[in-house]
Amino acid sequence: MNNKEKLKNLINNEIIGDLEEAIDEIFQMIEKEKMISIADRQELEELQEMHAECREILIEIESGEMDDDEAKELLEELIDIKSEK
C-alpha cells in the first residue's frame, strides 16, 4: 500500500469520523443551550475548516494531483496529530 492509499484510508476511516463527531457534539450543545460561546464558535469553525481540507485532500488523491511524497508528509503530520490526542 502506497502513501496515498494510507493517507486516504486514515482520512476516511478515522479523521473525518472524528471531526464529524466533534462537530455534531457542538451542534447538540448549541441545540440544547440555544446559544454558543465565542470559543465554541471558533472551535466549530476550525473543525469545519479541517473537515473541508480533508475532503480537498481526498479529491487531490483521487484526481492524481497529489504525489506520493506529499502524501507521505501529510500522513506523518496527521499521525503525529492523532498521537498527541
Contact map, one row per residue, 1 for C-alpha under 8 A:
1110110000000000000000000000000000000000000000000000000000000000000000000000000000000
1111110000000000000000000000000000000000000000000000000000000000000100000000000000000
1111111000000000000000000000000000000000000000000000000000000000000110110010000000000
0111111100000000000000000000000000000000000000000000000000001000011100110000000000000
1111111110000000000000000000000000000000000000000000000000000000000000000000000000000
1111111111000000000000000000000000000000000000000000000000000000000000000010000000000
0011111111100000000000000000000000000000000000000000000000000000000000110110000000000
0001111111110000000000000000000000000000000000000000000001001000000000000000000000000
0000111111111100000000000000000000000000000000000000000000000000000000000000000000000
0000011111111110000000000000000000000000000000000000000000000000000000000010000000000
0000001111111111000000000000000000000000000000000000010001000000000000000000000000000
0000000111111111100000000000000000000000000000000000000000000000000000000000000000000
0000000011111111100000000000000000000000000000000000000000000000000000000000000000000
0000000011111111110000000000000000000000000000000000000000000000000000000000000000000
0000000001111111111000000000000000000000000000000000000000000000000000000000000000000
0000000000111111111100000000000000000000000000000010010000000000000000000000000000000
0000000000011111111110000000000000000000000000000000000000000000000000000000000000000
0000000000000111111111000000000000000000000000000000000000000000000000000000000000000
0000000000000011111111100000000000000000000000110110000000000000000000000000000000000
0000000000000001111111110000000000000000000000000010000000000000000000000000000000000
0000000000000000111111111000000000000000000000000000000000000000000000000000000000000
0000000000000000011111111100000000000000000000100000000000000000000000000000000000000
0000000000000000001111111110000000000000000100110000000000000000000000000000000000000
0000000000000000000111111111000000000000000000000000000000000000000000000000000000000
0000000000000000000011111111100000000000000000000000000000000000000000000000000000000
0000000000000000000001111111110000000001000100000000000000000000000000000000000000000
0000000000000000000000111111111000000000000000000000000000000000000000000000000000000
0000000000000000000000011111111100000000000000000000000000000000000000000000000000000
0000000000000000000000001111111111000000000000000000000000000000000000000000000000000
0000000000000000000000000111111111110000000000000000000000000000000000000000000000000
0000000000000000000000000011111111100000000000000000000000000000000000000000000000000
0000000000000000000000000001111111000000000000000000000000000000000000000000000000000
0000000000000000000000000000111111110000000000000000000000000000000000000000000000000
0000000000000000000000000000111111110000000000000000000000000000000000000000000000000
0000000000000000000000000000011011111000000000000000000000000000000000000000000000000
0000000000000000000000000000010011111101100000000000000000000000000000000000000000000
0000000000000000000000000000000000111111100000000000000000000000000000000000000000000
0000000000000000000000000000000000011111110000000000000000000000000000000000000000000
0000000000000000000000000000000000001111111000000000000000000000000000000000000000000
0000000000000000000000000100000000011111111100000000000000000000000000000000000000000
0000000000000000000000000000000000011111111110000000000000000000000000000000000000000
0000000000000000000000000000000000000111111111000000000000000000000000000000000000000
0000000000000000000000000000000000000011111111100000000000000000000000000000000000000
0000000000000000000000100100000000000001111111110000000000000000000000000000000000000
0000000000000000000000000000000000000000111111111000000000000000000000000000000000000
0000000000000000000000000000000000000000011111111100000000000000000000000000000000000
0000000000000000001001100000000000000000001111111110000000000000000000000000000000000
0000000000000000001000100000000000000000000111111111000000000000000000000000000000000
0000000000000000000000000000000000000000000011111111100000000000000000000000000000000
0000000000000000001000000000000000000000000001111111110000000000000000000000000000000
0000000000000001001100000000000000000000000000111111111000000000000000000000000000000
0000000000000000000000000000000000000000000000011111111100000000000000000000000000000
0000000000000000000000000000000000000000000000001111111110000000000000000000000000000
0000000000100001000000000000000000000000000000000111111111000000000000000000000000000
0000000000000000000000000000000000000000000000000011111111100000000000000000000000000
0000000000000000000000000000000000000000000000000001111111110000000000000000000000000
0000000000000000000000000000000000000000000000000000111111111000000000000000000000000
0000000100100000000000000000000000000000000000000000011111111100000000000000000000000
0000000000000000000000000000000000000000000000000000001111111110000000000000000000000
0000000000000000000000000000000000000000000000000000000111111111110000000000000000000
0001000100000000000000000000000000000000000000000000000011111111110000000000000000000
0000000000000000000000000000000000000000000000000000000001111111100000000000000000000
0000000000000000000000000000000000000000000000000000000000111111110000000000000000000
0000000000000000000000000000000000000000000000000000000000011111111000000000000000000
0000000000000000000000000000000000000000000000000000000000011111111000000000000000000
0001000000000000000000000000000000000000000000000000000000011011111101100000000000000
0001000000000000000000000000000000000000000000000000000000000001111111100000000000000
0111000000000000000000000000000000000000000000000000000000000000011111110000000000000
0010000000000000000000000000000000000000000000000000000000000000001111111000000000000
0000000000000000000000000000000000000000000000000000000000000000011111111100000000000
0011001000000000000000000000000000000000000000000000000000000000011111111110000000000
0011001000000000000000000000000000000000000000000000000000000000000111111111000000000
0000000000000000000000000000000000000000000000000000000000000000000011111111100000000
0000001000000000000000000000000000000000000000000000000000000000000001111111110000000
0010011001000000000000000000000000000000000000000000000000000000000000111111111000000
0000000000000000000000000000000000000000000000000000000000000000000000011111111100000
0000000000000000000000000000000000000000000000000000000000000000000000001111111110000
0000000000000000000000000000000000000000000000000000000000000000000000000111111111000
0000000000000000000000000000000000000000000000000000000000000000000000000011111111100
0000000000000000000000000000000000000000000000000000000000000000000000000001111111110
0000000000000000000000000000000000000000000000000000000000000000000000000000111111111
0000000000000000000000000000000000000000000000000000000000000000000000000000011111111
0000000000000000000000000000000000000000000000000000000000000000000000000000001111111
0000000000000000000000000000000000000000000000000000000000000000000000000000000111111
0000000000000000000000000000000000000000000000000000000000000000000000000000000011111
